[in-house]
Amino acid sequence: MRYVKQVSLIALYASIATTARAQQALPTIEVGGAPLRSTSRPAAPAPTSERPQTGSAATAPPAPATTRASPIVRYAVPAATYTITGNELQNTRAFNLTDNLLRQAPGVIVNDVAGSPFTPEVNFRGFVASPVAGTPQGLAVYQNGVRINEAWGDNVYWDMIPSVAIDRFTLVTGNPLFGLNAIGGAVTLDMKTGFTWQGFELDGRFGSRGRRQASMQHGLISGPFATYMTMEALGDDGYRQFSGAHIKRFYGTSATAARAARSTPM
């Protein structure tokens, strides 16, 4: 009996030590603004064939290129993910970001709880991100890696997000890595920079009931520096008297090549 107890204690100590080593070997997980850029597994490096060098002068082989992989890639996330690019968002011709979600992201329902198209409530599989105080929030929203849920109540004000400046939108189902009140999922927004968008663009749209939208965006690269700025104005007279809404937004950013290389996953 004593021998059996000793064997059991030894097995228990061995399992505890193995668990401790496994916990120490866990990699550091970084939750950023664009954790899901990589959509496929990294390709294996192409085989290189060595050829005999001819002539007196020998050239050194080129140094292998190193790439920084994304902290979390789509095939490594044990959950469903939906990614929409900025071009796809623009092609929908929707009035705002939430209308784009309703048209392209599966499982999304948009409710007009405040009587304005700029302050909707987004419902994703029963979990909401609402601007109304007191609503149980179940979605976390990140813009360039920064959580934009309000500190008091975790409310989400969708009218503060410039839809023109969005470079990539990703909707992730329930994942505890995104912090509190993300049991239903998380929305990650990658905004445009001068490195990802260059040029000058003017856009104007008009619709029924006095609906109007105008935007301007400009991106520029000058050596190691890049700047991006956009201005957006939207308005709607509403479907009843005294229900109009008007909003103006500005977004700008500047970065250097070294900072973009550190912060932008491949």
N, C-alpha and C positions, 0 to 999 in steps of 0.2 A: 504493500500500500504506500509506503514511504517512497519507494522507487517510482511509482506511478505519479505521485505528487511532484517529485523532482523533475520528471520528464515534462509534466504539464507546465511547470514554472519556466523551464528552459524554453519551451515552445512559445509561451506568452512573451518572454523577454525578446525572443528573436522577432516575433511579429511586430512588437512595439518599435524595435530598432529599425526594421524594414520600413515601417510607416513613417518614422521620423526622417529617414533618408529620402523617401519619396517626396515628403513635403518640402524638404530643403532643395530638392531638385526641380521644383516647379518653376517655370520661367516667369519673368515679370511681364504682366499683361498691362498694356497701356491703352486706355480708352481715349481716343482722339476724335477730332471732328470728322475724319474720313477713314474709319477703320475698315471699310468694305470696298476699297477701290479695286483690289485685285479680284478678278472674276474667275480666274482659272489657276490651276496649279502651275508653279514655276517650271518652265521647260528646262530639261537637262542641257548642260553645256555641249555644244557641238564638238565632236572629236576632231582633233587637229593631227594632221600628218606631217611628220618631220621630213624635210627634204635636205639632201646634202647641199651645203653652201658652195657656190662656185665663185671663183675670183679671190683676190687677195683681201679685199675689204669684206668684213663680216658685220652684218647689222644685228643688233640685239633684238630679240623677239619682243613684240609689244606687250605691255603689262596688261594683265587681265582686268576687264572692267568690273567694278564692284557696284552693286545696286543695293539700295536699302529697301527691304521688303516691308510691306505693311504689317503693323502689329497684329491685326486680326484680319484674315482674309475670308472670303465668302465660303469657300469649301471647308474651312475650319470652324465655322460657327454652327453649333447644333440647333439651328432655328431657321425658319424661312425668312429670306431677305428679298426686298424689292428695291431695285435701283433705277432711277430715272435721271437722264442727263439733262443739262440745261437746254439743249436743242429740242429735245422731246417736250420739255415744259413749254417752250415757246411755240412749238407747232400745234399745241392744243388750242391756242388762241383763247385761253381762259382768262377771266377777269382778274383773278388773284390766285395765290398759292393753293388755297383750300379747294378751289374748283378743279385745279390740276390733280390734286389727290383724289377727288371724287371720280374723276374720269379715268385715271390710269392706275391707281393703287387698289388692288382687290381688298375687299373687306372694309372699306372706308365709307362712312356715312357722315354727311355734313348737315348739321341742324342750325337753323337760324334762331338762336335763343335770345338775341338782343335787338332784333329788328334792323340789323345792318349787315350788308354783305362783307364788311371788313372785320367783324367780330363774331365769327361763327364758332360753333362747337364741333370739334372733330371727334368722331366716334370710330374706333378701330376695334372690331370684334368685342364690343361691349365696354371697352375702356376709353375714356374720353380725355381730351386736352381742351379745356374750356377757359374763356376769359372771365367767366362768372365766378365771383368769390363764393366759397362754400361748396363748390362742386367737387366730389371725390375725384382727384386726378389720377389717371392710370397710365399716362404717356409722358415720357421725358423727351424734351426737344433740345438738341445741341446745335449750335452755330459755330463752325470752325473750332470745335472741341470745347466750347464754353456752354455750359447749361444756361438756357435763357428762361427756364421756368422761374417765376417770381419767387423770391425767398419766403414771402408770406402767402401761403395758400397754394403754391406751385401753379398759379394761373399762367396761361399762355396767351399772349397778345399777338395774334397773327398779323395784325395791321402794322406791326413794327418790323416785319421781315420784308425787305425789297425782293420781290419775285424775279425782277430782271437780273439781279446780281447773283442768282443761284447758279452754280456750276454743276452741281450734282446733288441729288436728293436720294436718301436711302431710308427705307422703313424696315426696321428690325422687330421681329416678334419678341415676346417676353425674354429678357436677358438680364440677370442680376448685375452684370458688369456696368450697367448704365446708372446705377445708383437707386436712390429712393423713388418711390412712386413710378417705377418703370416696369411694373408687373405686366402691363399689357403690351409694352413694346417701347421703342425709342425711335425718334426721328432725328437723323443727322443731316445737316445742311453744310455742304462745302461751297463757300462763296468764291466768286471769280477774283482773280488777281491779274496784274499786268503780265505775268508769266503764262497764264492759261488763256487769256483773251486779249487780243490786240485789235486796234482799229477804232472807228468812230461809227456810231449808229444812232439814227433817229427813228422813232416808231410812234405812230398815232393810230388810234382806233376809236370808232364811234358805234353806238348801238341805240336801241330803243329806250324809251323812258329817260332820256338825257344821259345815258351811260357814255362815258368818255374816258380815255386813257392815253397818256403821252409819256414817253420815256426817252432818255438820252444816256448813252454809255460810251466811255472812252477808255481805252487801254493803251499803254505805251511802255516800251522797253528802251532804256538808255544805258548801255553798258551793263554793269552789274545791278542796276536799279530798275525797278518796275513800279508803275503806278496804275491805279484803276479807280474810276469814279463813275457814279451813275446817279441820275435824278429821275424821279418818277412822280407823276401826278395823276390821281384817279378821282372820279366823281360819279355820282349816281343820284338822280332825282327821286328814286323810289317808285313804288307802285301805289302809293297813297299820298295824301297831302302831309307836308311837314315830316317826311321820312327820308329826305335826302342825306347823303353822306359824302364828304370830301376829305381827301387825305393827300399829303405831300411827303415824299421820303427822299433822303439822300444817303448814299453809302460811298465810302472811299477807303482805299487802302494803299499802302506803299510797302515795299519789301526789297530786300537784297537777294542776290543769287544764293549766297551761303545760307541765309535764313530759310529760303524756299526749299533748298536741298535738305535741310534738317527737318522741316515741318511737313513736307509733302511726301506721302508714301508713294511707292512705285505701283 
